[in-house]
Amino acid sequence: MTDLKAFKLIAFAGFAISLAFALPTYIESSFLAGYLPLQQIGLFVSAIMALNIIAMLFYPKIIRRLS
């Protein structure tokens, strides 16, 4: 497998995982709106997604170590 194909596969997997987390978070935000202001929920979700993007940068290293 070439490096470009591996990168695309990892990027797609990261996107799919992010989407899997984003949809429940969106649903839960309606629930959380009863307890927190909407701005704080948006900040929380944004911070988690930013951490997820940063973690995606380390996916290739993790996969190389595990394989």
Number of C-alpha atoms within 10 A of each C-alpha: 6 6 9 9 10 12 14 11 12 17 17 12 14 18 15 12 12 16 13 11 15 15 11 10 15 14 10 12 18 12 11 15 13 9 10 11 10 14 9 12 19 13 11 13 16 12 12 15 16 12 11 16 15 11 11 18 13 10 16 15 10 11 10 8 8 7 5
